[in-house]
Amino acid sequence: MQKHPVRQLVGYGLPLLLLLAGCSSSGSSPAATSSAPLPPSAQANAATGTAGTAGSATVPTGEVATVQPNSQGQALFDAIDSATTSIDIVVYQYNDATLQQKLVAAMQRGVKVRLILDGYNASNVKYNSAAAKALEQAATAAGVPAGMVRANWSSDNFNITHQKTVIIDAADGGGAPLPAASLPASARVLVSTGNFQSFKTQPFFSARDFYVTASDQNLINQVETVYSSDFSCAGPTVTNDLKTSADLVWSNGTTGLYANEVGQYPPVSEGYFGDQKVTDPAPVDQGNSYDYQAALINKSGPGDVVRIYNEEFTSTGMVQAVTAALQRGAEVRIVMTYAQPSSSGKPSTSMANLTTLAGQGAKVTLYAPQSVVPEALYIHAKSITVNGADGTFKQGFVGSENFSDPSLLFNRELGLPLDAADPGDASVAQTIVTTFDGDFSSTQNTATPTTIPAAWNQAAAALGAEQSSSADPAGEPSSRPAPSGPAERLGSPVGKCGPIT
């Protein structure tokens, strides 16, 4: 029996204007959607949790992996259009007019919608709050009954909630996870490497990102169970077995890094948060993200080809894993967007690490920062694939996790392991490899660590931009600021877990 009978992947690649760290995107809320009131049959469905009628789109059921640079978010929109009972979304950043319209249309069919939006970043609180309220207002204007949409700030158990996932038809009318055996055929989970927030004239799908849609019932049930726990602001005991997850790759977070913090459950005994070393005497290892990705790279042998997409490369452990792979005779290829130095000229940690790895034999393609070349492709994807010397796929990963310790250890993140024995996984991996090879070999707006154009650095100095390697097109960090002392939390949550009001 196949572990993942259906996985479909769609990749996106268009330019997205990079907002420098400290800048914010447009905070304007999408206009309310004008639609007909909810029909009586849909009202009954909403009240009882009975399946309604799906929209016009259907999610493919074959094991198909495709790249559509100009797909305009179609995989996500099709998943929402196919929903009949429930849509559960967890994402770091959300704000898009088309997505809002799709969600309102789903509610008109009797589909209940829930959102978990990150509330630990002040900018996120501003824009996520506006987007959530705009969705509620649009639903009201469309005649949707109260209670059809519920939006919560992310759980306080995590550094930040950086997961990007959509779950279709996996909850009952009260929001409880349906047993795996009771899931309808329409149930799906979409795991994304990208956010759902558009910026000015640029849609949310403009960067290089991947969506993977899966229909495995046990996998969907596990994702929905964790979602329901996070949505209810439950403590870590509900999700304390994610360390042993075989079909999913979780970063399971922490409420803090120090033993004297009430309710914390640090995932490691020792690690780095920025430049600050942190230690806890009584660790409880929760997530499997760090271990899985390090082990994946460490399994590569002589002649293997390791392909890495990422947005950050600050984790010492991941650098060490790549170094060891190179020493074993593996070929390592890396594609990222160039992270400019600070205004004082100090190289970003990611670029310093990539320069070191290139000196050890890694092959690195860097894309121009969009502050210098606005039309350059922005690399936001996070994936690893390992292929043998003959091209045969062995193992891989795709998900929301960046190569930073906060992302791998302290956030809420979700990714998918890719297994060569599973035809669906192999198809997804082939799509990633094909897309990667095109991006890796491109000569358009690219360079290597030893051929960086002077303009790529001068622009940062001229703008006075302190752009760290943790900034993405949304100004998206994978961590909050480091604590100033042992008793201080990693920044108090701005949006406390609970309803967005």
N, C-alpha and C positions, 0 to 999 in steps of 0.2 A: 504493500500500500504506500502510495506517495505521501510524504510528510506534509507537503504543501501542494495540494492538487491544482490550485490556481494562483498564479502570481503574474500580474501584468505590470510592466514598468514603462513609464513615459518620462523622457528627459526633456529639459527645456534649456535653450541657450540663446539669449538675446542680450544686448547691452542694458545695463541698469546703472544709472548715475549713482556713484558712490558718495554717500553722505559722510563727511569726515567726522571723526569722533567729536562729540560735543554738539554736533548739529542735529536738528530734528527734521522729520519729514512733515509734510503738510498735515495739519490737524483737522482739516475740514471733514465733516461727516457726510457720507453719501446721502443724497436726497431720499426721502421716504418713497417707497414703491407704492403706486396706486393700483390696487387690484380689487377684484370682486370679493365680497364677504365669504367666509367659510361656509360651504353648503352643509345642510343638515346631516348628510351621511358622513361627511368628514368630521363634523362636530362629535358625532357618536363614536367614530373611530378614535378621536383624540381622548374622549372620556374613558373609553374601555381598553385602549391599547390594541384594538383590532386593526389588522393590516388594511391600509387604504390602497389606492391605485397609484402605481409608480408614474413618474413623469414620462416624457417622450423618450428619454435616453435609457439604454440598458448597458450594464457593465459586461464586457466580453467574458465568456466563460472558458475560453481556450487559454493555453499557456503561451501567451504572446508577449514579446518584449520588443518595444519600438521606441525610437527617439523622434520626437517631433519638436524641433526648435521653435516652430511657430504655432504650436497647438493651442496657445492661449488658455491654458488651464483646463483643457477639455476633460482629462481623466478625472480631475476633482469634480468638475461640474456634472459629468455623467454619473459619478457615484452618488451625488446629492439628488440628481433627478431620478435615480432608481430607487430611492428610499421609500418605504411604505409605512413604517411605524416610528423609527427613531433615527436621529442623527446626533452623534456625540463628537465634538471637536475639541482637541486640546492643541494649543499653538502658542508660540512665543509672541507673535505679532499678528494681529488680524485687523484688516480694514480694506474692503474692496467692494465697490458698488455692484458688480455682477454677482459676486458671491452672496451679497445681501439679498439681491433679487431672487436668486435660486433658493435660498433658505426660506424666504417669505412664501414662495410658491410651494415649497414642500409643506410648510405649516398649513397652507390652504388645503392641502390634500389630507390633513389630519396627522402629519408627521411631527412628533415632538423634537425640539432642538435644544441641546445643551452645549454650553461653551465653557471651557476652562482657559483663561487667559492669564499670562504672566503678570504678576503684580509687584514684583520686587525691583523693577526698574522704573524710575520716575517718569521717563519718557513713555515707556509702555503704559503706565497707568493713565497718562493723559490721552493717548491715542486709542488704546484698547477700550478704555472707558467710553470714549466718544463713539467708537464703533459699535460697542455692545448696546448703548442707549439708542443709537440710530436704528439698529436692527429691531429693537423693541418698539420704537415709534413707528417704523415701517410696517411691522406686523399689526399694530393697532389700527393704523390707517387703512390696512387691507381687510379689516374686519375679523382678524384672527382672535379667538377668545384668549383671555388672560391665562397665563400658565403654560402656553405652548412653547415659549422660549424662556430659558433660564440661563443666566450667565454668572459665573463665579470667578473670583480671583483664585489664583493658583494656591496649592497647598503650602503651608508654612514649613513643611518638612524638608524643603529643598532650597539649595542656594538660589537657583532660579529654575523655572519650568521652561525648558528649551525644546521639549518634545513637540513634534508636528504630526498629528495623527487625526484621521477622520474614521469613525466607526459607524457603520450603517446597519440598522435593523437588528441590533444585538441586545437591546434592553426592553423590558416589559413596560406596561403603561405607567408604572410607578417609578421607573428608572432603575430597577434592579437588573443585574445581568441575567440574561436567559441562559439556561444550561446549554452546554455545547450541543447536546443531542436534540435540543428543541429549537435551534436556530433555523430560521426560514432560509430558503434557497437564495433569497435576496441579500442575506447578510454578507458584509464585506468589511475589510479594514484597509485603509489607505495609509501607508507610512511614507512620509515625505522628508526630504532633506531641506526643504525650503519653507519659508513662512507664507502667510496669506495676507500680507499687507502691501498694498500698492503705494507708490511714492510719486506724487505729482502726476506727471504724464506716463510714468513707467508702471506697467502692471506687475503684480507680485511674481509672475512666472518668468521674469525677464533674465534672471541669472541662470547659470548652469546648475540645474538641480534635477533630482530624480524623484518620481513617484512610483511606489510599488503597491499594487492592489492584490490582496490575498483573500481567499475564501475558505481556508482551512478552519473548521469549526472550533477545534481546541485552541488554536492560535487566537481567533477572534474572541473567544470567551476569556482567555487570559488578559488580553488587552482591555476588554470591557470591564473585567473585574477590578483591574488596577484603576481604570478611569473612574469607576463608581466610588472607589475608596478615596481617590484624590478629590473628586467632586464634593464628597461629604466632609472633607477636611479631617478625615480619620488619621489616626496615628500610624506609625510605621509597622506595627504588628500585623496589619492587614496584608502588607506586601513584603513581609520579611523573608520570603522564600525565593525572591527573584534572583538571588545569587546562583541558584541551580537551574534556572530556566534553560531549556535545551533549544527551544524554537525562537527565542527572542533575546535581544541584547539590550539590557537595561542599565542606565545609570539611575541609582535609586536614592541619591541625595542624602542630605543631612540638614538638621536645623542649625548646625553650627560645627565648629571644629574643636571645641574645648570641653573637657569632662565636666566642668562645673555649670554647664548649660542645661537647664531643665528640658527633658524630653528629647535630647539629641540622640542620634545613633550614627556616629561617624563611620564611614565606609572603610577607612584604612587607619592603621596606627600611626603612620607617618607619611607626609607628602608635602608638596609645595603649593602655596597659593600665591601666585605672582613670584616675587623674590623672597617671600617669607616662609620659612620652614615651620610646619605645625605638627604637633605630636599629641596623641591622646593615649593615656595609659590603659584604657579598657575599650578597644575597638570592637565593633560588631560589623563584619563585612557584609554588605547588603547587595550591591549590584554586581553584574558580571561584565560590564562594558570594558573596563580597563584590562581585565585579565583576558577576555576573549580576543580583543584586537591585538594585544601584545603577543598572545600565543599564536594567533593567525600569522603574524609576520615571522615569528620565531620558528614556525614549521617549514618555512621556505628553505629549499636546499640548493645545491650547486646547479646552475642552469635554469632555475625557476625565474619567472618574471613577476615581480611584485609591482602592481600599479596602484598608486595612491592619489585620490582626489581629496583635498581638504582646504579649509579656510584658515586654519591656524596650525602651527607646528611648534608649540611651546612646551609640550610634555617631555620631560627628561627621559621617562621610561620608553616612550615611543621612539625618541631619537636613538636610545640605546638598542632597541629592537632592530631598527633599520641598520645601524652600524654592524650589529652581529650578523644580520642577513647578508650584507655586503662581504663580510669577512668569510662567510661560508661559501661564497661564490654565486649568490643570487644576484640578478639584475634588478635594481630598484628604479622605478620611474615615478616622478612626482609632478603633479600639475596643480598650481596655486595661482592666485592673484598676488602680485607683489605688494608687500606691506611697506610703506614708506618709512624712513627714519623720522625721529622726532625733529622738531624745529632746531634743536641743538646739534643735530647730526648723528645722534646715537642710533645705530641700527635696531630695528625691531628684533625681538627675540626669535620670531619665526624665521626671519631672513638670516640671522646669525647662525641658527641651527641648519638651515638649508645650505648655506655656504659651506659649513663644515662637512655636511653629508656629501655635497658635490665634490669636495676635495677628497673624499674617501671613495668616490666612484659612482655615487648616485647620479642619475640623469634627471635634471630638473628643468621644466618649462614654466616660466613665470609670465603671467599676463599683466599688461600695463594697468596701473591704477586708474580708475575712471576720473579721478580729479585731474589727471593729465590727458588721458585719451578717453573722452566720454563714450565713444562707440566701442571700446574694448569689451570683450566678454568678461563678465565677472564670475569667478569660480566660487560657488557656494556649496557645491556637492561635497559629501563626505562618504567615501567608499574605499574599500580595499579589495583587490582581486589578486589571486595567486594562480598563475598558469605554469605548466611544465614547459621545458625547452621546446617541446613539439607543439605547443599551443594549447594542450589539453587543460581545461579548467579544473582546478583542484578545490579551492575554497575561497570564500569572500565575505564581504560585509557591506551593507548600505544602511544609512540611518541619519539621525540628527546630531550625533556626537562629533565634536571637533577634537583635534589632537591637542587638548589642553587638560591639565589635571582637574580643574574645576568641572569641565564638561564631562570628563570620563568618570569622575568620582562623586561630585557633590551636587550635580543638577538632577532634575528629572529629564531623562533622555530615553529614546527608544530607537532601536535599529533591528535589522533582520540579518541573521546568519545565512550565508549562501552555501549550499552543499552540492557538490558535483553529482552525488547520487540521486538528487532530486531534479527531474527534468525542468520543472518550473524555475527552480533556483538557477540552473545552468543557463536557461534562456535569459533570465534577468542579468546574470553575469556577462553573458555574451553581448548584450546591449550596452552595458557599462564599458566593457573592454573596447568595443567598436567606437563608441563615443569618445572614450579616453584617447585612443590612438589618433583620432582626428585632431583632438585638442592638443595632444602632446607634440604632434609633428607640425602644427600650424606655425607659419612665420608671420602671421598678421598680428601686430601689436604684442609680440612676445619677445622674451629674452631669456638668457640663462643667468645664474648667479654671478658669472664673470663678465657678462656683456650688458650690464644694466645701463641704459641710456642716462646721461647726466640729468636730463630733463625730468626723469622719474623721481629723482631726489630733490632737485632744485625747487620743484613746485611745492613740495611739502614745506621747505624752509621759507619760501616766499609767502606762503599762506599762514605760516606760523602754526601749522597743524601738528598736534601731538597725536598722530594716528598710530595706535598700537596694533599689534597683530591680532587683537581680539575684536577689531571693528569690522563690520560687514556693511552692505548697502543700507541697512536699517540702523546703523550705529549699534549693531547687535553685539554686546559682549557676551562671553560665555560664563562670566562670573561677576560678582559684586566686588567692591573694593575690599582689600585685605583688612582684617581687624587691627585695631591699634593696641589692643591688650588682651590678655587671656580671658577676661571676664566679658569682653564685648562680643556681641553677635556679629555675624558677617553682614552688617547693615540691617536695620530693622525693616521688615516688609512695609512697603508703602501702601500696597493694597492687601489688607489682611484677608486670609482665606475666608470666603463667604460670598454672599451675593454682591454683585457690582451694582451700586446704587448711585 
